[in-house]
Amino acid sequence: MSEIIPAVIPKDFLDLEEKLGLVAGRLPMVHIDVTDGSFTPGSSWPYNDDIRSFLRIVEETEGFPYWEDVSFEVHFMVRGAGDLLDDWIKAGAERIILHLEVFDNPEELSRLLNDLRNRFSLSSSHLGVEVGIAVCLDTDLERLWPHVLEADFIQLMSISEIGKQGSKFDERVLDRVSSLKAKFKDTIISVDGGVNMDNVKQLIERGVDRLVIGSAIFGASDPEEAIEDFIEVVN
Protein backbone atom coordinates (compact mmCIF):
# COMPACT_ATOMS: atom_id res chain seq x y z
CA MET A 1 0.00 0.00 0.00
CA SER A 2 1.34 3.43 -0.95
CA GLU A 3 2.12 5.93 1.79
CA ILE A 4 0.56 9.40 1.89
CA ILE A 5 3.06 12.00 3.17
CA PRO A 6 1.88 15.62 3.52
CA ALA A 7 4.59 18.13 2.55
CA VAL A 8 5.33 21.36 4.40
CA ILE A 9 7.59 24.27 3.42
CA PRO A 10 7.39 26.06 6.78
CA LYS A 11 7.46 29.85 6.71
CA ASP A 12 8.24 29.92 10.43
CA PHE A 13 7.93 27.81 13.56
CA LEU A 14 4.25 28.66 14.06
CA ASP A 15 3.45 27.67 10.47
CA LEU A 16 5.22 24.35 11.01
CA GLU A 17 3.38 23.76 14.28
CA GLU A 18 0.00 24.55 12.73
CA LYS A 19 0.45 22.22 9.77
CA LEU A 20 1.86 19.37 11.83
CA GLY A 21 -1.20 19.71 14.04
CA LEU A 22 -3.40 18.98 11.02
CA VAL A 23 -1.45 15.80 10.25
CA ALA A 24 -0.88 14.43 13.76
CA GLY A 25 -3.16 11.52 14.53
CA ARG A 26 -4.18 11.14 10.87
CA LEU A 27 -0.96 10.08 9.17
CA PRO A 28 2.31 8.78 10.62
CA MET A 29 4.77 10.83 8.54
CA VAL A 30 5.15 14.41 7.27
CA HIS A 31 7.65 15.74 4.73
CA ILE A 32 9.51 18.95 5.63
CA ASP A 33 11.15 20.90 2.82
CA VAL A 34 14.27 22.77 3.87
CA THR A 35 15.61 25.60 1.70
CA ASP A 36 18.24 28.24 2.39
CA GLY A 37 18.41 30.06 -0.94
CA SER A 38 21.55 28.26 -2.11
CA PHE A 39 19.91 25.69 -4.42
CA THR A 40 16.40 27.09 -4.84
CA PRO A 41 15.06 30.65 -4.61
CA GLY A 42 14.07 31.75 -1.12
CA SER A 43 14.53 30.15 2.25
CA SER A 44 12.28 28.36 4.73
CA TRP A 45 12.28 27.74 8.45
CA PRO A 46 14.69 27.58 10.18
CA TYR A 47 17.13 29.20 7.76
CA ASN A 48 15.10 32.38 7.28
CA ASP A 49 16.22 34.14 10.48
CA ASP A 50 14.42 31.73 12.81
CA ILE A 51 17.33 29.43 13.64
CA ARG A 52 17.00 29.87 17.41
CA SER A 53 13.73 27.95 17.57
CA PHE A 54 15.39 25.06 15.74
CA LEU A 55 18.50 25.10 17.93
CA ARG A 56 16.30 24.81 21.03
CA ILE A 57 14.99 21.56 19.58
CA VAL A 58 18.48 20.32 18.72
CA GLU A 59 19.67 21.14 22.24
CA GLU A 60 16.61 19.32 23.66
CA THR A 61 15.35 22.33 25.58
CA GLU A 62 12.20 22.14 23.47
CA GLY A 63 10.53 19.26 21.65
CA PHE A 64 9.74 19.12 17.94
CA PRO A 65 6.05 19.98 17.46
CA TYR A 66 3.80 16.92 17.88
CA TRP A 67 6.84 14.65 18.13
CA GLU A 68 4.84 12.03 19.97
CA ASP A 69 2.16 11.86 17.26
CA VAL A 70 3.89 12.25 13.90
CA SER A 71 7.34 11.44 12.49
CA PHE A 72 9.06 13.52 9.85
CA GLU A 73 11.42 13.30 6.90
CA VAL A 74 13.58 16.21 5.73
CA HIS A 75 14.09 17.12 2.08
CA PHE A 76 17.30 19.14 1.83
CA MET A 77 17.02 21.54 -1.12
CA VAL A 78 20.33 23.12 -0.12
CA ARG A 79 24.00 22.98 -0.95
CA GLY A 80 26.26 21.71 1.80
CA ALA A 81 23.54 19.54 3.32
CA GLY A 82 26.16 17.29 4.88
CA ASP A 83 26.90 20.02 7.42
CA LEU A 84 23.24 20.17 8.51
CA LEU A 85 22.34 16.50 8.82
CA ASP A 86 23.47 15.80 12.37
CA ASP A 87 21.36 18.63 13.79
CA TRP A 88 18.24 17.42 11.97
CA ILE A 89 18.81 13.85 13.10
CA LYS A 90 19.20 15.11 16.68
CA ALA A 91 15.93 16.99 16.18
CA GLY A 92 14.24 13.69 15.35
CA ALA A 93 14.31 13.24 11.56
CA GLU A 94 13.63 9.62 10.62
CA ARG A 95 14.37 10.08 6.93
CA ILE A 96 16.75 12.47 5.19
CA ILE A 97 16.68 13.24 1.47
CA LEU A 98 19.68 14.66 -0.41
CA HIS A 99 19.58 16.13 -3.92
CA LEU A 100 21.67 14.42 -6.56
CA GLU A 101 22.21 17.70 -8.40
CA VAL A 102 24.08 19.52 -5.64
CA PHE A 103 26.98 17.10 -5.95
CA ASP A 104 29.30 17.95 -8.84
CA ASN A 105 31.46 14.95 -8.02
CA PRO A 106 29.65 11.56 -7.94
CA GLU A 107 32.34 10.19 -5.65
CA GLU A 108 31.52 12.86 -3.07
CA LEU A 109 27.88 11.77 -3.04
CA SER A 110 28.87 8.12 -2.74
CA ARG A 111 31.16 8.84 0.19
CA LEU A 112 28.44 10.79 2.01
CA LEU A 113 25.77 8.16 1.35
CA ASN A 114 27.99 5.34 2.52
CA ASP A 115 29.00 7.27 5.62
CA LEU A 116 25.37 8.00 6.45
CA ARG A 117 24.31 4.41 5.89
CA ASN A 118 27.11 3.20 8.15
CA ARG A 119 26.10 5.64 10.87
CA PHE A 120 22.34 5.81 10.67
CA SER A 121 20.71 3.61 8.04
CA LEU A 122 17.95 1.12 8.82
CA SER A 123 20.06 -1.61 7.28
CA SER A 124 23.00 -1.08 9.60
CA SER A 125 22.00 0.81 12.73
CA HIS A 126 19.49 0.70 15.56
CA LEU A 127 18.96 4.43 15.04
CA GLY A 128 16.90 3.65 11.95
CA VAL A 129 17.31 6.80 9.86
CA GLU A 130 16.59 6.25 6.17
CA VAL A 131 18.75 8.00 3.59
CA GLY A 132 17.19 8.94 0.25
CA ILE A 133 18.25 10.65 -2.98
CA ALA A 134 16.02 13.22 -4.69
CA VAL A 135 16.32 13.70 -8.45
CA CYS A 136 15.03 16.71 -10.39
CA LEU A 137 12.64 16.10 -13.26
CA ASP A 138 15.04 17.22 -16.00
CA THR A 139 18.05 15.29 -14.69
CA ASP A 140 19.06 12.30 -16.79
CA LEU A 141 18.37 9.15 -14.79
CA GLU A 142 21.70 7.76 -16.02
CA ARG A 143 23.30 10.00 -13.38
CA LEU A 144 21.26 8.25 -10.71
CA TRP A 145 21.98 4.60 -11.54
CA PRO A 146 25.39 4.34 -9.76
CA HIS A 147 23.83 5.59 -6.50
CA VAL A 148 20.50 3.75 -6.30
CA LEU A 149 21.81 0.87 -4.21
CA GLU A 150 23.71 3.30 -1.97
CA ALA A 151 20.41 4.81 -0.77
CA ASP A 152 17.39 3.44 1.09
CA PHE A 153 14.95 5.07 -1.33
CA ILE A 154 14.70 7.38 -4.34
CA GLN A 155 12.54 10.51 -4.58
CA LEU A 156 11.59 11.54 -8.12
CA MET A 157 10.54 15.16 -8.49
CA SER A 158 7.43 15.57 -10.66
CA ILE A 159 7.56 19.36 -11.18
CA SER A 160 10.08 21.44 -13.10
CA GLU A 161 10.57 24.18 -10.52
CA ILE A 162 11.27 22.94 -7.01
CA GLY A 163 11.29 24.86 -3.74
CA LYS A 164 7.70 26.04 -3.82
CA GLN A 165 4.24 24.47 -3.74
CA GLY A 166 1.41 24.72 -6.25
CA SER A 167 3.33 23.81 -9.41
CA LYS A 168 1.69 21.65 -12.07
CA PHE A 169 2.34 17.91 -12.11
CA ASP A 170 4.46 16.81 -15.07
CA GLU A 171 3.43 13.44 -16.52
CA ARG A 172 6.99 12.73 -17.68
CA VAL A 173 7.62 11.41 -14.19
CA LEU A 174 5.38 8.40 -14.91
CA ASP A 175 7.85 6.98 -17.42
CA ARG A 176 10.70 7.79 -15.04
CA VAL A 177 8.99 5.74 -12.34
CA SER A 178 8.62 2.84 -14.78
CA SER A 179 12.29 3.07 -15.83
CA LEU A 180 13.47 3.05 -12.23
CA LYS A 181 11.20 0.13 -11.31
CA ALA A 182 12.34 -1.85 -14.34
CA LYS A 183 16.01 -1.46 -13.48
CA PHE A 184 15.76 -1.65 -9.67
CA LYS A 185 12.49 -3.45 -8.93
CA ASP A 186 12.93 -3.50 -5.16
CA THR A 187 13.80 0.18 -4.76
CA ILE A 188 11.37 2.27 -2.72
CA ILE A 189 10.16 5.16 -4.88
CA SER A 190 8.76 8.44 -3.62
CA VAL A 191 7.22 11.06 -5.95
CA ASP A 192 7.12 14.71 -4.92
CA GLY A 193 5.45 17.65 -6.67
CA GLY A 194 1.99 18.39 -7.97
CA VAL A 195 0.51 15.15 -6.67
CA ASN A 196 -3.28 15.46 -6.43
CA MET A 197 -6.51 13.52 -6.82
CA ASP A 198 -6.22 13.66 -10.62
CA ASN A 199 -2.94 11.73 -10.78
CA VAL A 200 -2.59 9.80 -7.53
CA LYS A 201 -4.12 6.61 -8.95
CA GLN A 202 -1.76 6.68 -11.94
CA LEU A 203 1.22 6.95 -9.62
CA ILE A 204 0.02 4.06 -7.49
CA GLU A 205 -0.53 1.92 -10.60
CA ARG A 206 3.06 2.63 -11.72
CA GLY A 207 4.32 1.31 -8.40
CA VAL A 208 5.05 4.48 -6.43
CA ASP A 209 5.50 3.62 -2.75
CA ARG A 210 5.38 7.11 -1.23
CA LEU A 211 3.26 10.06 -2.37
CA VAL A 212 4.50 13.44 -1.15
CA ILE A 213 1.57 15.88 -1.28
CA GLY A 214 1.74 19.59 -0.53
CA SER A 215 -0.76 22.09 -1.93
CA ALA A 216 -3.44 19.46 -2.62
CA ILE A 217 -3.64 19.09 1.17
CA PHE A 218 -2.54 22.36 2.74
CA GLY A 219 -3.98 24.51 -0.04
CA ALA A 220 -7.36 22.80 0.19
CA SER A 221 -10.33 24.55 1.78
CA ASP A 222 -10.44 21.72 4.32
CA PRO A 223 -6.98 20.11 4.71
CA GLU A 224 -8.25 17.49 7.14
CA GLU A 225 -10.89 16.36 4.65
CA ALA A 226 -8.29 16.32 1.87
CA ILE A 227 -6.11 14.02 3.95
CA GLU A 228 -9.04 11.65 4.46
CA ASP A 229 -9.79 11.68 0.71
CA PHE A 230 -6.22 10.63 -0.12
CA ILE A 231 -6.28 7.93 2.56
CA GLU A 232 -9.46 6.54 1.03
CA VAL A 233 -7.86 6.35 -2.44
CA VAL A 234 -4.82 4.51 -1.11
CA ASN A 235 -6.90 2.06 0.88
QUIQUIFEN-V995529 format. One record per helix or strand of 2 or more residues. SS is the DSSP state (~ for helix, > for strand). FROM is the first residue (numbers start at 1). TO is the last residue. If there is no record, write none. Layout:
SS:FROM:TO
SS:FROM:TO
This chain:
>:3:8
~:13:23
>:29:36
~:51:58
>:71:77
~:81:83
~:85:91
>:95:99
~:100:102
~:106:120
>:130:135
~:142:145
~:148:150
>:153:157
~:172:183
>:188:192
~:200:206
>:210:213
~:215:218
~:223:234
